[in-house]
Amino acid sequence: MSDAIFIGGGGEDYAEKQGLLLKYANRHGLIAGATGTGKTVTLQIMAENFAAQGVPVFLSDVKGDLSGLAAAGSEAFKLHDAFTSRAEKIGFDDYSYGAFPVTFWDLYGEQGHPIRTTVTEMGPLLLARMLELTDAQEGVLNIAFRVADEQGLPLLDLKDLQALLVWVGENGKDLSLRYGNVSKASVGAIQRSLLVLENQGGSKLFGEPALELSDIIRTDADGRGRISILAADKLMGAPRLYATFLLWLLSELFEELPEVGDPDKPKVVFFFDEAHLLFDDAPKVLVDKVEQVARLIRSKGVGVYFCTQNPADVPEDILGQLGNRIQHALRAFTARDRKQLRLAAETYRDNPRFSTEDAIRDVGVGEAVTSFLERKGAPGVVERTLIRPPSSQLGPLAPSTRQAVINASPIAGKYEALKDRESAFEVLKARADKAAKEAEDAERAEEEIESAAEREYRAGRRYSGSKVGRSTSRRSTRKSDSSFGEAMAEAVIKELKGTTGRRIVRGIFGSLFKGR
């Protein structure tokens, strides 16, 4: 099947080859099924097939099992006999073991190359989704991004955004006149959400050097597509961070890749595992954005495959864009389960040989109900398919082997060292330091003026004071003179303080707004 990727065998005796045409692989797809029915192995064999056809792949490894793609399977493996028997049954005559070119990525930089973006590239919409902000808080975040654009403040990492929000809170009254209400309560809520994100390790996502998309769209010297694997076992502890990051990556592919129409094969295939996390409690504006990307990104040559337990996890408008489907078993233990099973069966083109609903319920592990786009993009008849065995290692790599693959990667050393160039945090800090210095200089000048005025007053009193008569008591004269002197000093100091106060205010706000 030179123009398709081989998925498995269908028909009466599983002898009819079932494949996904490369020409329609960018029409997206769905891999669904209950836990333990074989979704991960299906994802693995699809990644192998795409890579063998020269198509780069990006996928997330939620359970840590997919790292085995970097190593060949072994005849000593306990399932070797089962694999070879299945290959013979489905007519997979040239089945053999082999490793595939793999690049490991890890947001935390522990099990792969660090993968980062900047706060600016993430944008306020996705960042608000990640932080679970209210509409009012999202509005304040949008104002902060606008201020950063207007004042030329690069937002690279979390400390840049935190510093900007402090400035926005301090100048909320002035900003409210131009952009709308900026409450300190909203700013404080955003800061608290950023602190939670930082505690979850989200600060490692933001910074430089940022990911270059060309590094996940690579082929090796033999023309095989490289498989980029994102370590997501730890990342799943922060599901919003996981889902938002993958959506950002998909959006970046959409924005940066050129239009190619309908290519003979995809430029890259993107697998979104645990896809339900993307849509759980998602606002409509975010779902609309995902639908827009799904509709339009296929013309960029990108195929997107959502992996989830139940098709109902994916909104209908997006589900309607997924033309290639591999449905593993769904279990129907409740009335709700039976209803979802029936709805899932109704989305397939019927096969007269069997009931689709019964097939989805009854298929065993390693077997699935499949439907792929045929010529002219028409959905194919549903078929019970025995999934082909993997050529790469089933299960995770040993840590030492994984590290060896990381060290031998063509991008080794490119992203490991974090760069911290001048950005919003440094610029605002410099402005604040300058304002503080000007205020300190003004205060020192005030003290010098006060000292000079006091000396002048004392000197004037020494040489211009009149001699009192004998009838005036020394005690009462001193008291009167002292009262007069205190009054004069108080008036002078009050005037000087008012002037200096105005200087300090002008110094602080002039420095902060300078450059706007």
C-alpha positions in Angstrom: 0.0 0.0 0.0 2.4 2.7 -1.3 -0.2 5.4 -1.3 -1.7 4.5 2.2 -0.7 3.5 5.7 -1.5 0.0 6.6 -3.8 -0.3 9.7 -4.8 -3.9 9.7 -6.9 -6.6 8.1 -10.7 -6.7 7.7 -13.3 -8.7 6.0 -14.6 -12.2 6.8 -11.2 -13.7 7.8 -9.3 -10.4 8.4 -7.5 -10.9 5.1 -8.6 -7.7 3.4 -6.1 -4.9 3.9 -7.4 -1.8 5.6 -5.5 1.4 5.1 -5.7 5.2 5.4 -5.0 6.9 2.1 -2.1 9.4 2.5 -4.0 11.8 0.2 -6.8 12.1 2.8 -4.7 11.8 6.0 -4.9 15.6 6.5 -8.7 15.3 6.8 -8.1 14.5 10.5 -9.3 11.5 12.4 -10.4 10.0 15.7 -9.1 7.1 17.8 -11.6 6.2 20.5 -12.2 3.3 22.9 -12.5 2.4 26.5 -9.4 1.9 28.7 -7.4 -1.2 27.9 -8.8 -1.8 24.4 -5.6 -1.0 22.5 -5.8 2.7 21.6 -2.1 3.3 22.5 -0.9 0.5 20.3 -3.0 1.8 17.4 -1.5 5.2 17.9 2.0 3.6 17.9 1.5 1.7 14.6 0.0 4.8 13.0 3.1 6.8 14.0 5.3 4.1 12.6 3.5 4.1 9.3 3.5 7.8 8.9 7.2 8.0 9.7 8.0 5.2 7.2 6.2 7.3 4.5 8.3 10.3 5.3 5.7 12.2 7.3 6.9 13.8 10.6 4.7 13.1 13.6 4.1 14.9 16.9 2.4 13.0 19.8 2.1 13.1 23.5 3.1 10.1 25.6 0.6 10.2 28.5 1.5 6.8 30.0 5.2 6.6 29.1 4.6 3.7 26.8 5.4 5.3 23.4 9.1 5.9 24.0 9.5 2.3 22.6 9.2 3.7 19.1 12.9 4.6 19.3 13.9 0.9 19.6 13.2 -2.2 17.5 11.0 -5.0 18.8 12.6 -8.2 19.8 12.0 -11.9 19.0 12.6 -12.5 22.7 9.6 -10.4 23.6 6.7 -12.5 25.2 4.2 -11.4 22.5 6.5 -12.3 19.6 4.6 -15.4 18.6 1.3 -13.6 18.9 2.5 -10.7 16.7 3.8 -13.0 14.0 0.6 -15.0 14.0 -1.5 -11.9 13.7 0.7 -10.6 10.9 0.2 -13.8 9.0 -3.5 -13.7 9.6 -4.0 -10.2 8.1 -1.6 -10.8 5.2 1.2 -8.6 6.6 3.9 -10.6 4.6 6.8 -8.2 5.1 6.4 -7.7 8.8 9.7 -7.2 10.6 11.0 -5.3 13.7 12.6 -1.9 13.4 13.3 1.3 15.2 12.2 4.8 14.1 13.8 8.2 14.4 12.6 9.8 17.6 13.1 13.2 19.2 12.1 13.4 22.9 10.6 16.6 24.4 9.7 17.5 27.9 8.3 20.7 29.2 10.2 20.1 32.5 13.4 19.3 30.7 13.8 16.0 32.5 12.9 13.3 29.9 13.7 15.2 26.8 14.7 18.5 25.3 13.1 21.5 27.0 10.2 22.9 25.0 9.2 26.5 25.5 7.3 29.4 24.2 6.9 33.0 25.2 4.0 34.7 27.0 3.5 36.9 24.0 3.2 33.9 21.6 0.8 32.1 23.9 -1.5 35.2 23.9 -4.2 36.3 26.3 -7.0 33.9 25.1 -5.0 30.7 25.7 -3.4 32.1 28.8 -6.8 33.0 30.3 -7.9 29.4 29.6 -4.9 28.0 31.3 -5.4 30.2 34.4 -9.1 29.6 34.5 -9.9 33.4 34.6 -13.3 35.0 34.6 -14.5 37.3 31.8 -13.6 40.4 33.9 -10.1 39.0 34.7 -9.5 38.0 31.1 -10.4 41.6 30.1 -7.7 43.0 32.4 -5.2 40.5 31.0 -6.0 41.7 27.5 -5.4 45.3 28.7 -2.0 44.3 30.1 -1.1 42.7 26.7 -2.2 45.9 24.9 -0.1 48.1 27.2 2.9 45.8 26.6 2.5 46.2 22.8 2.2 50.0 23.0 5.1 50.5 25.3 7.4 47.9 23.6 7.6 45.6 26.6 8.6 42.1 25.6 6.6 39.4 27.6 8.9 36.4 27.5 8.4 34.6 30.8 6.2 34.7 33.9 8.1 37.3 35.8 7.6 39.7 32.9 3.9 39.3 33.1 3.9 39.5 36.9 5.9 42.8 36.7 3.6 44.2 34.1 0.5 43.3 36.2 2.0 45.2 39.2 2.5 48.2 37.0 -1.1 47.9 35.7 -2.4 47.7 39.2 -0.5 50.8 40.4 -1.7 52.8 37.4 -5.2 51.3 37.1 -7.0 54.6 37.5 -5.3 56.1 34.5 -5.6 53.0 32.4 -9.3 52.7 33.3 -10.0 56.0 31.5 -8.6 54.7 28.3 -9.3 50.9 28.3 -12.1 50.4 30.8 -12.2 49.3 34.4 -9.0 47.9 35.8 -9.7 46.8 39.3 -7.0 45.8 41.8 -9.1 42.8 42.7 -8.9 41.4 39.2 -5.2 42.1 39.0 -4.7 40.3 42.3 -6.8 37.3 41.1 -4.6 37.0 38.0 -1.4 37.1 40.1 -2.7 34.4 42.4 -3.5 32.2 39.3 0.0 32.8 38.0 1.4 31.7 41.4 -0.6 28.4 41.1 0.7 27.9 37.6 4.2 28.6 38.7 3.9 26.0 41.5 2.7 23.4 38.9 5.9 24.0 37.0 4.3 26.2 34.3 7.1 28.7 34.6 9.3 26.2 32.7 7.0 26.5 29.7 7.7 30.2 29.2 11.1 31.6 28.2 13.7 31.5 25.5 14.9 29.9 23.3 11.4 29.3 22.1 10.5 26.2 20.1 11.2 26.5 16.3 8.5 24.6 14.5 11.0 23.4 11.9 12.5 21.2 14.7 9.3 19.1 14.9 8.9 18.9 11.1 12.0 17.0 10.3 13.0 13.9 8.3 16.1 11.8 8.8 18.9 10.9 6.3 16.8 8.0 5.0 13.8 10.3 4.3 11.7 8.9 7.2 9.7 11.4 9.2 11.0 12.1 12.7 8.6 11.3 15.5 8.5 14.0 18.2 7.3 12.5 21.5 6.3 14.9 24.3 6.7 13.3 27.8 3.3 14.0 29.3 3.1 11.6 32.3 4.1 14.3 34.7 2.5 17.1 32.7 -0.9 15.4 33.1 -0.8 16.5 36.8 -1.7 19.9 35.4 -4.3 19.1 32.8 -5.1 22.7 31.8 -1.4 23.3 31.2 -1.2 20.1 29.0 -4.3 20.9 26.9 -3.5 24.6 26.5 0.1 23.9 25.4 -1.0 21.4 22.7 -3.6 23.8 21.5 -1.0 26.5 21.3 1.3 24.3 19.3 -1.6 23.5 16.9 -2.4 27.2 16.5 1.3 27.9 15.8 1.3 25.3 13.0 -1.8 26.9 11.6 -0.4 30.4 11.7 3.1 29.7 10.4 2.7 27.0 7.8 1.9 28.0 4.2 -1.1 27.0 2.3 -0.5 23.8 0.3 -4.1 22.7 -0.7 -4.5 19.0 -0.9 -0.9 17.5 -0.9 -0.1 13.9 -1.8 0.7 13.3 1.9 0.6 15.5 5.0 3.5 17.8 6.0 3.0 16.7 9.6 0.5 14.7 11.7 -0.5 15.7 15.1 -1.9 13.3 17.7 -3.8 14.9 20.6 -4.1 12.2 23.3 -6.6 12.5 26.2 -8.5 15.0 23.9 -11.4 15.4 26.4 -9.1 17.6 28.5 -9.2 20.2 25.8 -13.0 20.5 25.9 -13.8 20.0 29.6 -15.5 23.2 30.8 -14.1 25.0 27.8 -15.7 28.4 27.0 -17.5 28.7 23.6 -14.9 31.0 22.2 -12.2 28.4 22.8 -14.3 25.6 21.2 -14.9 27.9 18.3 -11.2 28.5 17.9 -10.5 24.7 17.9 -13.2 24.2 15.3 -11.8 27.0 13.1 -8.3 25.4 13.3 -9.7 22.0 12.5 -11.5 23.3 9.5 -8.7 25.3 8.0 -5.4 23.6 9.0 -5.9 20.7 6.6 -5.1 23.1 3.8 -1.7 23.7 5.5 -1.0 19.9 5.1 -1.5 19.1 8.8 -3.5 16.1 9.9 -5.0 16.2 13.5 -6.0 13.0 15.3 -7.9 13.2 18.5 -7.5 10.2 20.9 -10.1 9.8 23.6 -12.2 7.2 25.4 -15.6 8.2 23.9 -16.5 10.1 20.7 -19.0 12.1 22.9 -15.9 13.8 24.5 -15.5 15.8 21.3 -18.0 18.5 20.4 -20.2 17.7 17.4 -19.0 20.5 15.2 -15.4 19.3 15.6 -16.4 15.6 15.4 -17.9 16.3 12.0 -14.4 17.3 10.7 -12.9 13.9 11.6 -13.2 11.8 8.5 -10.9 8.9 9.4 -12.0 6.9 12.4 -10.7 4.0 14.4 -13.2 2.9 17.1 -12.1 0.4 19.7 -14.6 -1.2 22.0 -17.1 0.9 24.1 -18.5 -0.7 27.2 -22.2 -0.2 27.8 -22.9 -0.7 31.5 -25.5 2.0 32.0 -28.4 3.4 30.0 -26.3 6.5 29.3 -23.5 4.2 28.0 -26.0 2.4 25.7 -27.2 5.7 24.3 -23.7 6.9 23.6 -22.9 3.6 22.0 -25.9 3.9 19.7 -25.0 7.5 18.8 -21.4 6.4 18.0 -22.7 3.6 15.7 -24.9 6.0 13.8 -22.0 8.1 12.6 -20.6 5.2 10.4 -21.6 4.1 6.9 -23.4 0.8 7.5 -21.9 -2.6 6.5 -24.6 -5.1 5.6 -22.5 -8.0 7.0 -22.9 -6.9 10.7 -24.5 -4.5 13.1 -22.1 -1.5 13.8 -23.5 -1.1 17.2 -23.0 -4.7 18.1 -19.5 -4.6 16.6 -18.4 -1.6 18.6 -19.6 -3.3 21.8 -18.1 -6.7 21.0 -14.7 -6.1 19.4 -11.8 -7.5 21.4 -8.4 -6.0 22.5 -6.4 -5.1 19.4 -9.5 -5.1 17.2 -11.5 -2.0 16.1 -14.3 -0.8 14.0 -12.7 1.4 11.2 -13.8 3.8 8.5 -11.5 5.7 6.3 -12.0 8.2 3.6 -12.0 6.7 0.1 -11.6 8.2 -3.4 -13.0 11.8 -3.6 -13.1 12.0 0.1 -16.2 9.9 0.6 -16.5 8.0 3.9 -15.8 4.2 3.5 -18.0 1.4 4.7 -17.4 0.5 8.3 -15.3 -2.6 8.8 -14.2 -4.8 11.7 -10.4 -4.6 11.6 -7.7 -6.6 13.4 -4.9 -4.0 14.0 -1.5 -4.9 12.7 1.3 -5.6 15.3 3.9 -2.9 15.9 7.5 -3.1 14.5 9.0 -1.0 17.3 9.3 -2.0 21.0 6.1 -2.4 22.8 6.5 -0.6 26.1 8.9 2.1 27.4 12.6 2.5 26.9 15.1 2.0 29.7 16.2 5.4 31.1 19.8 4.9 29.9 18.6 4.1 26.3 16.3 7.1 26.4 19.2 9.4 27.4 21.4 8.0 24.7 18.7 8.9 22.1 18.4 12.4 23.6 22.2 12.9 23.4 22.3 11.8 19.8 19.5 14.0 18.7 20.2 16.5 15.9 19.0 19.4 18.2 21.0 18.3 21.3 22.2 21.4 23.2 19.9 23.8 21.3 17.3 24.4 23.9 18.9 23.2 27.1 20.4 26.5 28.2 17.8 29.1 29.3 18.4 32.6 27.9 17.2 35.7 29.9 17.5 38.8 27.7 16.1 42.2 28.6 12.3 42.2 28.7 9.4 43.7 30.5 10.7 42.8 34.0 14.1 44.4 33.4 12.6 47.5 31.7 10.0 48.2 34.4 12.6 47.5 37.2 15.0 50.0 35.6 12.2 52.6 35.5 11.3 52.0 39.1 15.0 52.2 40.2 15.3 55.5 38.3 12.2 56.9 39.9 13.4 55.8 43.3 16.8 57.4 42.8 15.1 60.7 41.7 12.9 60.6 44.7 15.9 60.0 47.0 17.8 62.8 45.3 14.8 65.1 45.8 14.6 64.2 49.4 18.3 64.8 50.0 17.9 68.2 48.2 15.0 69.0 50.5 17.1 68.2 53.6 19.9 70.4 52.3 17.5 73.3 51.6 16.0 72.9 55.1 19.4 73.0 56.7 20.4 76.0 54.6 17.2 77.8 55.5 17.7 77.1 59.2 21.2 78.3 59.2 20.1 81.5 57.4 17.4 82.1 59.8 19.7 81.6 62.8 22.3 84.0 61.3 19.7 86.6 60.6 18.3 86.4 64.1 21.8 86.7 65.6 22.7 90.0 63.9 19.3 91.8 63.6 17.8 91.1 67.0 16.9 94.2 69.0 18.1 94.8 72.6 15.3 94.5 75.1 14.7 96.8 78.0 15.2 96.0 81.6 11.5 95.8 82.3 11.1 92.8 79.9 11.8 89.4 81.6 14.4 87.2 80.1 12.1 84.2 80.3 9.1 85.7 78.5 11.4 87.1 75.7 12.9 83.7 75.0 9.5 82.2 74.9 8.2 84.7 72.4 11.2 84.5 70.2 11.1 80.7 70.3 7.4 80.7 69.3 8.1 83.1 66.4 11.0 81.0 65.2 9.1 77.7 65.3 6.3 79.3 63.3 8.7 80.6 60.7 10.5 77.2 60.5 7.1 75.4 60.2 6.0 77.7 57.3 9.3 77.3 55.4 9.3 73.5 55.9 5.6 73.2 54.9 6.3 75.1 51.7 9.4 73.1 50.9 7.6 69.8 51.6 4.9 70.7 49.2 7.4 71.6 46.4 9.4 68.4 47.0 6.2 66.3 47.1 5.3 67.6 43.7 8.9 66.9 42.5 8.7 63.3 43.8 5.3 62.7 42.1 6.6 64.1 38.8 9.7 62.0 39.1 7.9 58.7 39.7 5.1 59.1 37.2 7.3 60.8 34.6 9.8 57.9 34.8 7.1 55.3 34.6 5.2 56.9 31.7 8.3 57.9 29.9 8.6 56.3 26.5 4.8 55.8 26.1 
